[in-house]
């Protein structure tokens, strides 16, 4: 008996039905929110740390696709996505499918997309459907897979489970991507991209195109948050334009210094990506500074892997050490000014001391063979294989980075960078007209508040960093009428200026890609 098997996404359809469902289920604002929720899972999937099925569950849940389909069914509308799918049908593919039906062949659709999206299309075409299955509880779809993701070898397994041994059939299969390779290999008559006008690689979902949109959302959040706290910022901004220009120049120098530290860490790992691409990617990652704990900056590793073919685990460790030395540099600045902190009678002294001791202790323990053995054995027991492999590579890279001279150099670079930003704050305070504070004291306020904002885990430290800076400046005799606008301006000149530069670099990188 002759069997005709059609892949759906990219073969029968011009696009991907899951992406169509995502666009259909949420509005513009809802889509941005859903992407932000999915972002960690999408990054992990792109780094191949989690399976496609797990990522698919998270996407379906975030975009509320099951809820949308269930609601449509309750309203007696089974065609929630069907009109969009019908518009995306390839005429040549449909004609070939109908040709098989007229010949008396048994026709099946075999797809990785879920049944709740494809069943109406299969019913209209009058064909059988094999696909990824979602859970259904009391007649309602749930965003949990109850089958393996129907892709690659799973397509062949599903066919065998549905038909029996394939050797009893003459199978004619149609596919367009590497996810159809095993299906085409099992077919007596394979057709690869038969309905494409031009042979081209199948466009896999790319997170890169969404990154500028997400970054612009974060930037808008920060700018609105800053300007809402000061209704007189614009006139003050115009009045202090010379001081702001000098401050921005110092901030640019500080980021140049920080980039030098990044190249130093990469050199320690024997990684030398092209400096032009690396600089764009490094600055582009700052577009995600306004994420909790700056976690979004990890997109740097994904971009380096995508564009420079550099493995993710070593660069993730370099990013971690970069953040570690940023913290130690802040602690050093505060400890260098211990007499001043004691004069303020702040509990910050004790916290800083304990923090520095903890950092040094962690570094010393990290060299211990027993700790590495414990880490590896625990990882082998608790983590998936890909996580174990990635963590092992990361641990090797971490050992290369945790060298005293390298850590000291990176920390001192951080001290220079933070001090330049503190100098920018001092110039602003002087420009507004407040006296009685020196550069060193302004640097302390800026760095201590930055540490507080990072520990708060608020996106961009918005609110906590500003409150900390204003409070510390006021403690040193700077009036609130001066401390408040100066703080808001320095935040615009540092984190939100860097975020804006990051957005531009992301757009540039995406255009080049």
Buried (B, 14 or more C-beta within 10 A) or exposed (E): EBBBBBBBBBBBBBBBBBBBBBEBBBEEEBBBBBBBBBBBBBBBBBBEBBBBBBBBBBBBBBBBBBBBBBEBBEEEEEBBBBEBBBEBBBEEBBEBBEEBBEEEBBBBBBBBBBBBBBBBBBEEBEBBBBBBBBBBEEEBBBBBBEBBBBBBBBBBBBBEEEBEEBEEBEBBBBBBBEBBBBBBEBBEEBBBBBBBEEEEEBEEBEBBEBBBBBBBBBBEBBBEBBEEBBEEBEEBBEEBEEBBEBBBEBBBBBBEBBBEBBBBBBEBBEBEBEEEBBBBBBBBBBBBBBBEBBBBBBBBBBBBBBBBEBBBBBBBBBBBBBBBBBBBBBBBBBBBBEEBBEEBEBEBBEBBBEBBEEBEEEBEEBEEEEEBEEBBEEBEEEBEEBBBBBBBBBBBBBEBBBEEEBBEBBBBBBBBBBBBBBBBBBBBBBBBEBEEBEBBBBBBBBBBBBBBBBBBEBBBBBBBBBBBBBBBBBEBEBEEEBBBBBBBBBBBBBBBBBBBBBBBBBBBBBEEE
